[in-house]
Amino acid sequence: MRTDMSTDLHLLDPRHLAFLDRLHRSRSVTRAAEQLGLSQPTVSVWLAQLRETLGDPLFVRTTEGMLPTPRVEAMMDTVRSVLEGLRRLSEPAAAFEPAQSEREFRIFMTDASHITLLPRLFTHVHAQAPGVWLEAAPIRPGMLQAMENGEADLALGLLPDLE
């Protein structure tokens, strides 16, 4: 068994962590494999890899099933936290809800847009998204960079120099 894990952290595949969680809950390699939709030989290989990577037997076969070692018990909260974090990362982004939004949008506008569009735009946005604030800014040099770095959100009007 290895004692230096720093070079083997790349072996902690999220699928292996999910298996570790299922095995901890079910106490059965076969049941854990079934729950994950994998073959028993596949998860047996994963268990061997985890044992090597983590330098611990992880589970001991008994008449009552696969019992976790103290090392597994100590790390399960972290394993489950990592898995939950990965689940949250893979969730689709929340849809924009105008009625609940409380953000500011900065819009570059031509002088003509200030006169013709801005009053109607303010009225419409306030009705649909009362917590949204619009800031109108005049067209100026550096506008593209402001939009690229998040200082502004939109540019309205005839802007042939804007890519």
N, C-alpha and C positions, 0 to 999 in steps of 0.2 A: 504494500500500500504506500501511496505517495504522501509526503508530508508537506511539500511545497506546492501550493495550489495556484500561485500567481500566474504560472504559465499555462494553466489548464482552464482558466475561467471561460474561455471561448467554448468549452464543452458543455457549459450550462445552458443548453438549448431550452427554450420555453416549453417545448413538447415534453422534454424530460421532467421539467418542474411540474407540469400538469400531471404526468404519470406519478411522480412522487406524491403529489397531493391525493390522487385517487387511490394509490396503494396505501397511504396512511389511513384513509377513511375506510377502505374496504378490507384491509388486512389480507388481500388475496391478489396475487399477480394475475391470475386468470380473470377474475372479476374486473380488475383495473383495466386490463387489456380490452375486455368486452365493452366496458363503459366508454373507452376511447375509440372503439372501432378498429382496434389493431390486433395483430396476432400475438399469442403468448410468447413465441420465440423472439419477436421484435422487442417487446417490453423487457424480456429477460436480458437481452443484449444491452438495453438502455440501463437496466439496474446494474449490470456489471460495469458499464461506463461510469455511472454515477458513483459507484463504490470506489473505483479507481481515482476518479477526479477528486472526490471529497475525502478520500483516505479513511473510510469508515465502512463497516459492513452494512450500515443503514437499517436493515431489517434482518431479523433472525427467524428462521422457520421453526415453528412450534406446533403442537397439536391444536392450538387455538388459532392458528393462522400466522401470518407474517407480523411479528411484533417489532415495533420501531426501537432503535437504539436511543440512548439519551441524546446523541447528536441530532438525530432526526427530530425528536421532540423539541429540542432547543431551536431548531431552525424553521419549523413549520409556520410560525406566524410570519416570518420574513418571506418564505416561499409563497404563501397565500397573498401577502401584500404585493409582491412582485407580479403575481398572476393577475390580481385585480387591477394593478396599474397598467399592465399590458392590455387588459380588456378595455379599460377606459381610453387608452391611446388609440385603439382600433375602432372605437365607436364613431359613427358618422358625426360630423360637426353639427351642432345645433342650428336649426334654421333661424334665420333672422326674423324676429317677431317685432314689427314696428311698434305695436301698442305697448310692449314691455321695455323697449329700448330706451336707454338714457345716455346717449352718446352725442358727440358733436361731429358734424360733417363740415369740412371746409371745402368750398366750391369756388374755383376761379371762374369769373364771368366777364364777358365783354360789357362795355357800358350799355349797349343795347339790351343785353340780357338782364342787366340790373333793372332796367325800366320795364321790359315786356314780360319777362319770366318770373322774376323774383317775388312779386306780390302774390301771384297765383301759387307759386311753389311753396311759399311760407304758409299760405292758407291750407293747402292740401296736406303738407307734412304735419302741421299742427293738428289737423283733424284725425289723421291716421296714426300719428306717433307723437303724442303730447310731450313726451320726455326727450324728444330729439331736438337739438339745437342746430341751426344752420348758420354758418359764418360765410358770408360772401366776400371774396377777395378779388381785387382787380387783376386782370391779366398782366403778367410781368415777366421779365427774364428770370430764369431759374425755376420756372413753374414745373417743368418736367421732373427736375430733381426733387422738388417738394412732394410731387405725387409719388415718385419712386420710393422715397424714404418715409412715407406715411404722414407727412405734414399736411397733406391735402388729399381729398378723396375724388374730386371730379373737376373737370373743366368744361364749361358750356360756351358755345358760340362758334363763330368761324375762326378756327385756329390752325392755319396751314403750316405753321412752324412746329406744331406739336406732333410728335411721332405717334 
